[in-house]
Amino acid sequence: MAAAAAAPRVFLELRRRLQSALLILREPKEGGMPMDISITPSSLQMKTPEGCTEIWLPAEVRLVPSSSRGLQYVAGDGLHLRLQAVAEFSTQLISMFNQSTQAQDGCTFYCQSCGEIIIRDRKLLRVLPLPTENWGALVGEWCCHPDPFANKPLHPQENDCFIGDSFFLVNLRSDTWQPGPQVAPVEMYCLSSENRFKSKPKANTKVICKRCKVMLGETMSSETVKFYMTEMIIQPSERNFPIIPRSQFVQSIIAQCLVELSSARSTFRFSIQGHDGKACILLWLLNSDSLVIESSGSSRSVKKFPLLEDTSKADSSSAWNAVKVLYQPCIKSRNEKLASSWESDISVHSLTLPSATCLELLLILSRSNATLPPSLRSMNSFQVAFLKM
C-alpha cells in the first residue's frame, strides 16, 4: 500500500479546438525512483519497483499515444509530455444558470447560499437581454433629433425579467412591495420567503436575504430590484431547490459570463469590481476550450479528479470544461497602476458583483493557482487559474 501512496500526481490540460494535450506526471518527492510509463488511448499506467498505478481517463477523452513528443523533466514539476488528444463534447458540461430562461408557468427565485425562497411562483412572460452599459452614448449616432430615451431607465414590468452581464432586473408586484421613504439611498431591504421588505435605517440600498444575510442585489427603484446572478437560482416552481456547492456555482456563473461576453463583444479583459465600484480582480481570458484533469495520486486505480469535481460524489469520474484565465488581485491597493490603466482602456469590460463574492472569486482563483504545477502558475507577471464550467 505504500507504493500507492507514493504514486505521482497527474495533471492534464486538453485543448479541444487544438486537439492537443499537455501531460505532467508530478513526482511524489525529490529524487523519485525509476518509473516505466505506458500510455493508452484511455488510461495512463505508471510502474515503479514498489508497484503499479493506473489512471483511467474520463470516457469522453482519448489520447493518441503515437503522437507523444517533447518529453522532458522540469525541476519541481516532474515529467512534461505533449501529445494529441480528442475530447468529445458532453451534454453534461453545461452552465448551472441558463440565461435563456424561457417563459414558465411559474418560476421561483431562491437564495443560492441557503435556499430561502425570495420570489415564489412568478410567471415570466418576457425574458430579454439588456443593451450594453454604454448604449446611451451611442444613441446620438443613431438619431438626428434629441435623444428620445434621455432620463428613461429601462425597468421591467410585472412579468418581465431583464438580463444584464452579471445581473437581472425584476419587478416586484405592488401587492408584495412595500415602498420605503423617499430617501431610498439610506434604506436597506431584507427579503424573506413572504416577499416582504423591511426597512432598516443607516444602511444603503442593498437587498439582503433574511435567513443568511447574504447580499442578493440592490434596489433600483421603488418597484425594481437588481439581483446578481452569483447569488440567485431561478427554477420552475414544480422543481425543488438544487443544492450546488458555492464554489462550483460561482465558478460556473463567472465562466459563463466571460465566455458569452468574449464571444459577443470580442473582449477578453475584465475588471471584476465590487458593488461599491472598487476594482477587486483583473481577469484576462486566455481560452475557453480547456478540459482539465488532475488526479491526487493516492490510489492504485484512480478514477477521481478532485480539482474539478464535487468530492462528495464518490463514483464521479468525468472531467470538467474549464476556462483558463490570467488574473491579478487589486485589493488593499495592490496593482494600482495596472488597475488604473485598465480602467481607462475601452477594451476592458467591467463586471460588478457583491464585494463579498469578489473575495470568494479571488479565493477560488488562488486555490486553483496553488494546485497547478509550479511552472504553470504564472505568465507575464500574471497568475494563472482555471474556472470550471
Secondary structure, 3 states (H helix, E strand, C coil): CHHHHCCCEEEEEEECCCCEEEEEEECCCCCCCCCEEEEECCEEEEEECCEEEEEECCCCEEEEEEEEEEEEEECCCEEEEEEEEEECCCCCCCCCCCCCCCCCCCEEEEECCCCCEEEEEECCCEEEECCCCCHHHHHHHHCCCCCCCCCCCCCCCCCEEEECCCEEEEECCCCCCCCCCCCHHHCEEEECCCCCCEEECCCCCEEEECCCCCEEEEECCCCEEEEECCCEEEEECCCCCCCCCHHHHHHHHHHHHHHHHHHHHCCCEEEEECCCCCEEEEEEEEEEEEEEEEECCCCCEECCCCCCCCCCCCCCCCCEEEEEEEEEECHHHCCHHHHHHHHCCCCEEEEECCHHHHHHHHHHHHHHHHHCCHHHCEECCEEEEEEEC
